[in-house]
Amino acid sequence: MRNITRLTECLKGVRTVAITGHVRPDGDCIGACMALWHYLRDNYPEIEAQVFLESVPERFAYLPGTEQVACQPDGRSFDLFAALDCSDTERFAPFMRHYETAGKRLCVDHHVSNRGLGDFYWIEPEASSCCEVLFGLMEPEKIGLSAAQALYTGIVHDTGVFQYSNTTPKTLRTAAFLLEKGVDFAAIIEDSFFQKTYLQNQILGRALMESMLICDHKVIVSALRQKDMEFYGVGPEDLEGIVSQLRLTRGVEVAIFLYETAIAQFKVSMRSKEVVDVSKIAVYYGGGGHKRAAGCTMQGMVHDVVNNLTLHISRQLEGRPED
């Protein structure tokens, strides 16, 4: 297992590539997968690449090639398996077969919890997004418009349109370079980040209306149960952005959003502003992420989950060390 600084280092002798990202793929994950797919198609015609993702939400349909994404593994073995935006193998579990049978394995990521995965890897925890990391592995002059659109999409989504603290001068220079490729940045931001369906707006309103302020109003919490999601006819893909909206509440340091995935099991998303490192909390409960954005899956009733999370949050707010 070794670091790489260019994609060419792991493409020698490769004729087939499987590309995948994490379950419940977001904009950064989808953007990275599609960007690599286009980059290979544009510059390595001898390589046959296939993207495997659990799903691609409709709002990303403007990215060319998403209609060719496979949502199920197939019987092939690939020369190279590329895992993007994944900190461990559990994150791409539906396509584990392709990882196990691949001749070589590559991991490109930006999660601080990633300790290295596969035969080749490049991990930059300080990067804004997997797309920013992937951009650094590509030869800039070989990036076409379609790849640039996908990279820009990922950067926009993981930086909250350049408003989160993970936005750096390097991030903005990367975005500027992609704009020079002809990316329609206004359409990408409007269509994939801000625009929501009527049902998504309804469930967002429900989550905001039932939110609570705790920990001296420093933490805001909202939870949705399966019966709520069934009533509105929404799935996990319709809940993206709720925790970020909660985070915008004046005076709040940490936002917590959780939704029920099974009986007494919740998917937890956390966002913080300046003080709390939510990645430490997520890792403690078997999850991962970044200082200001992280998540995990927890067992118990809503109040049990919230109590366990706020125990760690309160320690950090008070400047006390973790146990």
matplotlib code that plots the C-alpha trace (Angstrom):
import matplotlib.pyplot as plt

x = [0.0, 1.5, 0.7, 0.3, 0.5, -0.9, -3.6, -1.1, 0.8, -1.9, -3.2, -0.3, -1.6, -5.2, -7.9, -11.0, -11.9, -14.8, -15.5, -17.7, -18.5, -20.2, -23.8, -26.4, -24.1, -24.1, -22.9, -19.2, -19.4, -21.4, -19.2, -16.0, -17.2, -18.5, -15.4, -13.1, -15.3, -15.2, -11.5, -10.7, -13.1, -11.6, -7.9, -7.6, -9.8, -8.2, -9.8, -13.4, -14.8, -18.0, -19.5, -21.3, -23.5, -26.4, -28.4, -28.2, -30.7, -32.6, -31.1, -27.8, -29.2, -27.7, -24.3, -23.6, -23.3, -25.3, -27.8, -25.1, -24.4, -25.0, -26.9, -26.1, -22.8, -22.3, -20.3, -17.2, -13.8, -11.9, -8.2, -8.7, -11.3, -11.4, -13.2, -13.9, -15.0, -15.0, -13.1, -13.5, -14.9, -18.2, -19.0, -19.2, -20.4, -22.9, -20.0, -17.6, -17.4, -15.7, -13.2, -12.3, -11.8, -10.0, -6.4, -5.5, -7.4, -7.3, -8.7, -9.1, -10.6, -10.6, -12.0, -9.7, -10.8, -9.3, -6.1, -5.4, -7.3, -6.3, -3.0, -2.8, -4.3, -4.3, -6.0, -6.0, -8.0, -7.4, -9.1, -12.7, -13.9, -13.0, -13.4, -10.7, -8.4, -9.2, -8.5, -5.0, -4.3, -5.4, -3.4, -5.2, -4.9, -6.6, -9.8, -12.7, -15.9, -17.9, -15.3, -15.0, -18.8, -18.7, -15.7, -17.3, -20.5, -18.7, -16.8, -20.0, -21.8, -19.1, -18.4, -22.0, -21.4, -18.1, -19.5, -18.1, -14.8, -13.3, -13.2, -9.5, -7.7, -6.7, -10.4, -11.3, -8.3, -9.5, -13.1, -11.8, -9.8, -13.0, -14.9, -12.4, -13.3, -16.8, -18.7, -22.2, -21.8, -25.1, -27.1, -25.2, -25.7, -29.4, -30.4, -28.4, -27.9, -30.8, -33.7, -36.0, -39.2, -42.4, -42.1, -38.6, -39.7, -42.6, -40.3, -37.8, -40.6, -41.6, -38.0, -37.6, -41.0, -40.2, -36.6, -35.5, -32.8, -30.8, -27.5, -28.2, -29.4, -26.0, -27.3, -30.3, -31.8, -34.4, -35.5, -37.7, -39.2, -40.0, -43.7, -43.0, -41.1, -43.8, -46.5, -44.7, -43.5, -39.9, -36.6, -33.2, -32.2, -34.9, -33.4, -30.1, -29.6, -31.8, -28.9, -27.2, -30.4, -30.6, -26.9, -27.9, -29.9, -28.5, -26.5, -26.2, -22.8, -23.9, -26.8, -28.0, -30.4, -31.3, -33.8, -34.9, -33.6, -34.9, -36.7, -34.6, -31.8, -31.0, -28.7, -27.1, -25.8, -23.9, -22.7, -20.7, -19.5, -16.3, -15.7, -16.9, -15.1, -18.0, -15.7, -14.4, -17.9, -18.9, -15.8, -16.5, -19.8, -18.4, -18.9, -16.6, -16.3, -14.7, -14.3, -17.4, -19.4, -19.7, -22.2, -22.8, -25.5, -26.7, -29.1, -31.7, -34.6, -34.4, -33.7, -31.0, -29.2, -29.4, -28.3, -25.2, -24.3, -24.8, -22.6, -19.6, -20.7, -21.0, -17.5, -16.1, -18.1, -16.8, -13.2, -13.1, -11.1, -12.9, -12.8]
y = [0.0, 3.3, 7.0, 8.3, 11.9, 11.2, 8.9, 7.6, 5.8, 3.2, 3.0, 1.1, -2.1, -1.3, -2.0, -2.1, 0.1, -0.1, 3.3, 3.6, 5.8, 5.5, 4.4, 7.2, 9.1, 12.9, 15.6, 15.2, 11.4, 11.5, 14.3, 12.5, 9.2, 10.9, 13.1, 10.1, 8.3, 11.2, 11.8, 8.2, 8.2, 11.4, 10.5, 6.7, 5.3, 1.9, 1.7, 0.6, 2.2, 1.6, 3.6, 1.7, 3.7, 2.7, 5.5, 8.9, 11.4, 13.2, 16.6, 15.3, 14.1, 17.1, 15.4, 13.6, 9.8, 9.4, 7.4, 4.8, 4.3, 0.7, 0.4, -3.3, -5.3, -7.5, -10.6, -8.9, -8.6, -5.4, -4.5, -1.5, -0.8, 3.0, 3.9, 7.6, 9.5, 6.3, 6.0, 2.2, -0.8, -0.6, 2.6, 0.7, -2.6, -3.2, -3.5, -5.3, -8.2, -6.0, -4.7, -8.3, -9.5, -6.5, -6.7, -3.4, -1.1, 2.7, 5.0, 8.8, 10.5, 13.5, 12.1, 12.4, 8.9, 7.3, 5.5, 4.2, 1.7, -0.6, -0.8, 2.9, 5.8, 9.6, 11.1, 14.9, 15.5, 19.3, 19.3, 20.6, 17.6, 14.4, 16.2, 18.7, 15.8, 14.1, 17.3, 17.3, 13.8, 14.7, 16.5, 19.9, 20.3, 16.9, 17.8, 18.2, 20.1, 17.1, 16.2, 19.8, 20.0, 16.9, 18.2, 21.6, 19.9, 18.0, 21.0, 23.2, 20.5, 19.8, 23.4, 24.6, 26.8, 28.0, 29.0, 26.3, 26.5, 23.8, 26.3, 27.4, 29.5, 26.3, 25.3, 28.6, 28.4, 24.9, 26.2, 29.2, 26.8, 24.7, 27.8, 28.6, 25.2, 26.6, 25.2, 26.8, 27.4, 29.2, 26.3, 23.7, 25.6, 26.3, 22.9, 20.6, 22.6, 25.1, 23.7, 21.3, 19.4, 20.3, 17.2, 18.1, 21.5, 19.9, 17.6, 20.4, 22.5, 19.6, 19.1, 22.8, 23.1, 20.2, 21.1, 21.8, 24.1, 22.4, 22.9, 26.6, 27.1, 26.1, 22.9, 22.4, 19.0, 17.6, 14.0, 12.2, 8.8, 6.2, 6.9, 10.6, 9.8, 7.4, 10.0, 12.5, 9.9, 10.8, 8.8, 9.5, 11.3, 13.9, 14.8, 16.2, 19.8, 19.7, 19.6, 22.5, 24.6, 23.8, 24.9, 28.4, 29.1, 32.2, 31.4, 27.7, 26.0, 22.4, 21.1, 17.5, 15.8, 12.2, 10.0, 6.5, 3.8, 0.8, 0.2, 2.1, 2.8, 6.3, 7.8, 10.9, 14.0, 16.7, 20.2, 22.7, 26.2, 27.0, 25.1, 21.5, 18.9, 16.6, 14.1, 13.0, 12.3, 10.5, 8.3, 7.4, 6.0, 4.1, 6.9, 9.5, 12.8, 16.2, 18.6, 20.6, 17.9, 14.3, 11.4, 8.0, 5.4, 4.9, 2.6, 3.5, 5.9, 9.5, 10.9, 8.2, 9.1, 12.8, 12.4, 10.4, 13.0, 16.0, 14.5, 14.7, 18.1, 19.6, 18.5, 20.2, 23.4, 23.5, 22.8, 19.5, 16.5, 13.5, 10.3]
z = [0.0, -1.0, -1.6, -5.1, -6.4, -9.9, -11.2, -13.8, -11.1, -10.7, -14.3, -15.8, -17.4, -16.5, -19.0, -16.8, -13.8, -11.3, -9.7, -6.6, -3.6, -0.3, 0.4, 0.2, -2.1, -1.8, -4.2, -3.5, -3.8, -7.1, -8.4, -7.7, -9.3, -12.5, -12.7, -12.7, -15.2, -17.7, -17.1, -18.0, -21.0, -22.3, -21.9, -21.8, -24.6, -24.0, -20.5, -19.9, -16.8, -14.9, -12.1, -9.3, -6.9, -4.7, -6.3, -8.0, -6.9, -9.7, -8.9, -10.2, -13.5, -15.3, -15.0, -18.2, -17.8, -14.7, -16.7, -17.2, -13.5, -12.3, -9.0, -8.6, -8.8, -11.8, -12.5, -13.8, -12.2, -12.8, -13.1, -10.8, -8.1, -7.2, -4.0, -3.7, -0.7, 1.4, 4.7, 5.1, 3.2, 5.0, 3.1, -0.2, 1.2, -1.7, -4.1, -1.9, -4.4, -7.0, -4.3, -3.4, -6.9, -8.3, -9.5, -7.8, -5.4, -5.1, -2.5, -2.8, 0.2, 2.5, 5.7, 8.8, 9.9, 6.8, 7.7, 4.2, 2.1, -0.8, -2.7, -3.7, -1.8, -1.6, 1.5, 2.3, 5.5, 5.1, 1.7, 1.3, -0.6, -2.3, -5.6, -4.6, -3.7, -7.0, -9.0, -7.5, -8.9, -12.5, -15.1, -15.3, -19.1, -19.6, -17.6, -20.0, -19.4, -18.2, -15.6, -14.6, -14.0, -11.8, -9.8, -9.3, -8.1, -5.4, -4.2, -4.1, -2.0, 0.5, 1.2, 1.3, -1.7, -0.2, 3.2, 5.5, 7.3, 5.0, 2.2, 1.7, -0.8, -2.6, -2.8, -4.4, -6.9, -7.9, -8.4, -10.5, -12.7, -13.3, -14.1, -16.8, -18.4, -19.1, -16.1, -15.7, -12.0, -11.5, -12.9, -10.9, -7.6, -8.3, -9.6, -7.3, -4.1, -3.5, -5.5, -3.6, -4.4, -2.7, -0.5, 0.5, 1.6, 3.5, 5.4, 6.0, 7.5, 9.8, 11.0, 11.7, 13.4, 15.8, 16.5, 20.1, 21.6, 24.4, 26.3, 27.1, 23.5, 22.1, 20.5, 18.2, 17.7, 15.3, 14.7, 12.2, 12.7, 10.0, 10.3, 9.6, 6.5, 5.3, 5.9, 3.6, 1.2, 1.4, 1.7, 3.1, -0.2, 0.5, 3.9, 2.7, 3.8, 6.9, 9.3, 7.5, 7.8, 11.5, 11.8, 10.6, 13.7, 15.5, 18.7, 17.9, 18.0, 17.1, 15.0, 15.3, 12.9, 13.2, 11.3, 12.1, 9.8, 11.7, 15.1, 17.7, 15.2, 13.9, 11.3, 12.9, 11.2, 13.1, 12.1, 14.2, 13.8, 15.7, 18.9, 18.7, 16.8, 15.8, 14.0, 17.4, 18.6, 15.4, 15.5, 19.2, 18.0, 15.0, 12.4, 10.8, 9.0, 9.6, 12.4, 11.4, 9.6, 10.7, 11.2, 12.6, 13.3, 16.8, 18.7, 21.2, 21.6, 20.5, 24.0, 24.6, 21.4, 22.1, 25.7, 24.6, 22.0, 24.2, 26.9, 24.5, 23.1, 26.6, 27.5, 24.4, 25.0, 28.6, 27.5, 29.3, 27.9, 26.5, 28.7]

ax = plt.figure().add_subplot(projection="3d")
ax.plot(x, y, z, "-o")
ax.set_aspect("equal")
plt.show()
